[in-house]
Amino acid sequence: MDTVEPSFEWTKAPFSATIEEGRLYGLGASDMKGGLAVLMDAFKSVQSPRSNVIMSIVVDEEGVSTGAYKLLDDVKADVCLVTEPTHEKTILGSRGRYALEIELFGKKTHGSRPEEGVNAVSEVSRVLDVLDEIELGRHDKLGKASLAPLKIRGGGDSLSIPDYCNLLVDRHIVPGEDGEDVMRAFKEKIDSLGLRCRFKISWMKRSTPFLEPYVLSRSNEQVMRFAQVHEEHFGRQPEFKYASGPGDYNVFATKMPTLVLGPAGGDWHRPDEYVEIESLNTCRDFYVHLLETF
């Protein structure tokens, strides 16, 4: 659930649970099997014939959120609680995410006569050079939007100048930006280059909508309820923050107030990922208290 392929730099066994000095190491230990363990144990603890709590573990969070969108077709609720790793802080919002494909169509020729063709791979390097010049939005809670090239595909036949190249670009957006703004900015910037080849910009194909940014108000009824239980349990108000990376919580937030609090850990999507065992217990006890109150 919600994990990625292990890289070769792991020093622990990625598919085992290695426990050292209060940490449990393993692929997805923090993001987010630790959070799922918290959720399952808390849910089991509060079940009764009158229970109004639904637990759902959905697939494809690292893809296009197929499970989250399908869940919302079938389930309605007053509040959504997510146990993504947050170091026990509470997330009330996140940037959104769009992705674009930029295709370049050059002119093929023999590699020994490059001047007779148009090298699509060379032209895409010019596109990469100007991406940092695209103006990005800023939000008082979510910070600055971001842009990152993710993948380049191109190349010709053996000893042929490549006539095609495809560039995938990730664009995280903040409130005040939308798809129309993003697409217009890319087209205008690439138009200004005067490329030697034809280009086409389109949205990355996906079976679900892109993720929109969201910010949940601290005065929301469910947030205040959550904060009250947090103070009862820990003796202090929650530390609220906002996520730079979108996730399934963006999907749930389109339909209901969505709060994210999960265990402490580190190195998710990196070698030697771990979760703090004490934090698992801390989060589990809090969620039992919270769910009983709800």
Number of C-alpha atoms within 10 A of each C-alpha: 14 16 17 13 10 18 12 8 9 14 8 15 13 19 12 12 15 15 14 10 7 12 20 20 26 24 28 26 30 30 27 22 20 26 25 21 16 24 24 14 15 22 19 11 16 17 14 9 5 7 12 12 16 11 12 13 12 16 16 14 17 13 12 18 24 18 16 22 16 13 16 14 8 7 9 12 13 9 17 19 18 18 25 24 24 21 17 21 17 23 23 24 27 29 28 26 24 20 22 19 19 21 21 24 20 23 17 19 20 16 17 10 10 15 11 13 19 21 27 28 23 13 20 22 11 13 19 15 9 14 17 12 10 15 14 17 16 16 14 8 16 22 16 15 20 19 18 14 15 10 11 16 11 15 17 18 12 9 11 17 26 25 21 23 22 21 21 20 21 17 20 26 30 27 19 10 18 15 16 8 10 20 16 10 17 18 14 11 16 20 12 9 12 9 17 15 17 12 20 12 17 12 15 15 10 12 9 12 14 18 22 22 27 24 20 18 13 12 9 11 12 20 19 13 14 21 20 16 22 19 12 14 15 11 10 12 14 18 11 16 16 20 21 19 13 20 22 22 28 24 23 21 21 14 14 16 23 24 22 22 22 30 28 24 25 21 16 20 16 17 19 23 23 27 29 22 18 13 20 22 15 17 23 24 16 18 26 19 18 20 19 16 10 14
